[in-house]
């Protein structure tokens, strides 16, 4: 009901993580579980310049979640930013490609300027749970380009622990945003 992960028990509404964590976002949805072949597809999208995949992902997101997106009724779509240095190295931000496709399909404005990654964070994979959180805390800053809005839809490629989306949502809420939702292509499995 919150992170959107599939859970094994039919009776439960929240996964273990959502029952034990305070999320800064309200709710989010992901297309697929993060396993083969989806993980390989996203890897190509992210690191091997397969930007065109962004269109397919966006089409699927709209096809599957149009109703929910309309219910959330976001004022703006904001892609989760990469740090400037990382973006320069990679040449593009995969989340921005998704956001732009979604914005076009849904006729919702996209804002890629208001949220910035404040410092270079070390790759999350190498860190433990608490270190991950610390690593990401205050990782995002709202820039001077930000204009007040009530509801934001964040877009990213993968939902793993949710720490990234929470940190981004936290930064936005500190600036007065009331509701933050998210869409990602894939998500880890929950229990
Ligand atoms: Zn959950």
Boltz pocket constraint, residues with backbone or C-beta under 6 A from the ligand:
constraints:
  - pocket:
      binder: B
      contacts: [[A, 1], [A, 2], [A, 3], [A, 4], [A, 5], [A, 14], [A, 15], [A, 16], [A, 17], [A, 18], [A, 19], [A, 190]]
      max_distance: 6.0
